[in-house]
Amino acid sequence: MQIVVIREGTPMYVCLCQGVTDKQIHAEVERGADTWKEVRENLGVAKQCGRCGQCAKGIVREAVAEKHAVATLPLAV
């Protein structure tokens, strides 16, 4: 199963138990969280029922990959 995340427009709730959105997960990664464990600890995602775990992990992977891709782009001269 492929999870598609749309970052523009209305945020998508990922964790209903904690009220965490995909945009909050991306923001947490941008603030320095580089692992699922860090995001989970900081936002409380998947700490209650756990049903959001796989989706949230995918969003963390995507956000970390985007962050590292942007960091390695060559500077324009």
C-alpha positions in Angstrom: 0.0 0.0 0.0 1.3 3.4 -0.9 0.6 6.4 1.3 0.2 9.7 -0.6 0.7 12.9 1.5 -0.4 16.2 0.2 1.4 19.0 2.1 -0.4 22.0 0.5 -3.7 23.2 1.7 -5.6 21.7 4.7 -3.5 19.6 7.1 -4.2 15.9 7.2 -4.8 14.5 10.7 -2.4 11.6 11.2 -3.0 10.9 14.9 -6.5 11.5 16.0 -5.8 10.5 19.6 -3.2 13.3 20.0 -4.5 15.6 17.3 -1.3 15.6 15.3 -1.2 16.6 11.6 1.2 15.8 8.7 2.3 19.5 8.8 3.2 19.2 12.5 5.3 16.1 11.7 7.1 17.9 8.9 7.7 21.0 11.1 9.1 18.7 13.8 11.6 17.3 11.3 12.5 20.8 10.1 13.2 21.7 13.7 15.8 18.9 14.0 14.1 15.6 14.7 15.7 13.1 12.4 14.2 9.8 13.6 10.7 8.3 14.2 11.6 8.0 17.9 12.3 11.7 18.2 9.1 12.7 16.4 7.1 10.2 18.5 8.6 11.4 21.8 8.1 15.1 20.9 4.6 15.0 19.4 3.1 11.9 21.2 2.2 10.2 17.9 1.2 6.5 18.1 1.5 6.5 21.9 -2.1 5.7 22.6 -3.9 3.3 20.2 -1.0 3.1 17.7 -3.1 2.9 14.6 -1.4 5.9 13.0 2.1 4.4 13.4 2.7 3.2 9.9 1.3 6.4 8.3 3.3 8.6 10.6 6.5 6.7 10.1 6.1 7.2 6.3 5.6 10.9 6.7 8.7 11.1 8.9 10.7 9.2 6.3 9.4 11.5 3.6 10.2 14.7 5.6 13.7 13.5 6.5 14.5 12.6 2.9 13.2 16.0 1.8 15.3 17.8 4.4 18.4 16.0 3.4 17.8 16.5 -0.3 17.4 20.2 0.2 20.6 20.3 2.3 22.6 18.6 -0.4 21.5 20.9 -3.3 24.3 22.8 -4.9 24.3 26.6 -4.3 23.7 28.8 -7.3 26.6 30.8 -8.4 
